[in-house]
Amino acid sequence: MTELPDGRYVDDEPFDPKANIQALERRDLDAPNRVLVWRKFKQHKLGLVSGIFLLFCYLILPFVGFVAPYTANERNSDYLYAPPQSVHLLHEGKFIGPFVYPTVAEADLVTFQWKFVTDTTRPMPLQFFCEGSDYHLAGLIPSNRHLFCAPEGATVFLWGSDRLGRDVFSRILYGAQLSLTVGLIGISVSFFLGIGFGSIAGYFGGKIDWVINRVIEILRSLPELPLWLALSAAVPSNWGPVAVFFIISIILGILDWPGLARSVRAKFLSLREEEYVRAAEMMGASSGRVIRKHLLPNFMSHLIASATLSIPAMILGETALSFLGLGLRAPAVSWGVMLNDAQNLASIEIYPWTAIPMLPIIVVVLAFNFLGDGLRDSLDPYAD
């Protein structure tokens, strides 16, 4: 080191870029695996943004009653098929805060339809943290406090209303509670069965492997949609919405496990010959311990990515069943149930906002796919 007149020190040795690169590589190799995974996942911008978006969606689910201005089945008979309303900030060039203009329904004697006329002379400011219809926060705590409400004499249908005068925006928020949760329950059932049967087949082999493989092949040879329809049609029509919801989730999970079981079996067939597995067996470890402590952790990255990519399939499955009238039923609210009301193409042509529930389905499925791609790439941090 050489001291300069101002008291600073400089290194006499020349700068070696190659040595610095090697030092960085050694630092990466010594870093914990989770640090490497996070560092690589941050580089996948779509996956990162999708993960934040999905985290926000799931965190808001217990509080949708507070965010939604109306309850899921709250009707307003004076506003059937009301068009979407805009929230304004300026009235005649003056800022008066968020407000809506009141609308009045008038009969159109030419088209025989209700026509909604907006009165742009009366701005009506929105109310915040106001009292409205009763709901249960997180399904447990009774409350009637809402984030925002329409003032008396006005409405706030951000995405319009449906054929019964129910707010589409509020129903989409309530529908997310079932449509997003069904994927988590279904994937839990699928993973329990897939990992269980796949690990048993791959680790033990022999006759057990042969029987499980035949069951997998039989299930995978059955046409998926007709099987969904048959199992869903077998659900008694007098069951409540909660019971139907759990049955639909279990059905989706049962039909999804064969693919995962085959992947787990193939991986276990190769891993069971590794030296650390043989060493654990020679030291007296039970088969269950070898599978839990030695085999599954080496396969966990693939399982996480597979789960993320399987959840959108569950969501689409519930949507398809509910759309066809064989899944969740009213008064339950899901995105599929809402689309069931939009089956009439003539109605969509006249009232296009009734098809808005398609948008959250598309966005959420794309977000899960982007997140799955990002996790699949980042969970192998040493890959190029």
Secondary structure, DSSP 8 states (H G I E B T S, - for coil): -EE-TTS-EE--S---HHHHHHHHHHHHHHS-HHHHHHHHHTT-HHHHHHHHHHHHHHHHGGGHHHHSSS-TT---TT-TT------EEEETTEEEEEEE--EEEEEETTTTEEEEEE-TT--EE-EEEEEEEEEEETTTEEEEEEEEE--TT----TT-B-TTS-BHHHHHHHHHHHHHHHHHHHHHHHHHHHHHHHHHHHHH-HHHHHHHHHHHHHHHHS-HHHHHHHHHHTS-TTS-HHHHHHHHHHHHHHHHHHHHHHHHHHHHHHHTTSHHHHHHHHTT--HHHIIIIIIGGGGHHHHHHHHHHHHHHHHHHHHHHHHTTSSS-TTS--HHHHHHTT--HHHHHH-GGGGTTHHHHHHHHHHHHHHHHHHHHHTSTT--
